[in-house]
């Protein structure tokens, strides 16, 4: 749940910060993997993001 929440927070625009690109969000998740979030879940999210980009 924490990874999905972090992804949403980073890729959605808010009055206090602009939305980050998927590439920037992936970089942020990878930095947090193993300390703040589960690295296995990060791998799954990154794979899903790559699959979505391939379809688009």
C-alpha positions in Angstrom: 0.0 0.0 0.0 2.8 2.4 0.8 4.3 2.1 -2.7 1.0 2.8 -4.4 0.4 5.8 -2.1 3.9 7.1 -2.8 3.4 6.6 -6.6 0.1 8.4 -6.5 1.6 11.3 -4.5 4.6 11.7 -6.8 2.7 11.5 -10.1 -0.3 13.6 -9.1 -0.2 17.4 -9.1 -0.9 19.3 -5.9 -1.0 22.9 -5.0 2.3 22.5 -3.2 4.2 20.6 -5.9 4.0 19.7 -9.5 3.4 16.1 -10.7 6.6 14.2 -11.4 7.1 12.1 -14.5 6.9 8.3 -14.3 10.7 8.2 -14.7 11.2 10.5 -11.8 8.7 8.6 -9.6 10.4 5.3 -10.4 13.8 6.8 -9.4 12.2 8.0 -6.1 10.7 4.5 -5.4 14.1 2.8 -6.2 15.8 5.2 -3.7 13.3 4.2 -1.0 13.3 0.5 -1.8 14.6 -1.5 1.2 14.3 1.3 3.6 10.9 2.9 3.4 9.1 0.5 1.0 9.3 -3.2 0.1 11.8 -3.7 -2.7 9.8 -6.5 -4.2 6.7 -4.3 -4.5 8.9 -1.6 -6.1 10.1 -4.1 -8.8 6.4 -5.0 -9.5 5.4 -1.4 -9.8 8.3 -0.6 -12.1 7.5 -3.6 -14.3 3.8 -2.5 -14.5 4.8 1.0 -15.4 7.2 -0.3 -18.2 4.4 -2.5 -19.5 2.0 0.4 -19.6 4.5 2.5 -21.5 5.0 -0.2 -24.0 1.3 -0.3 -24.8 0.9 3.4 -25.0 
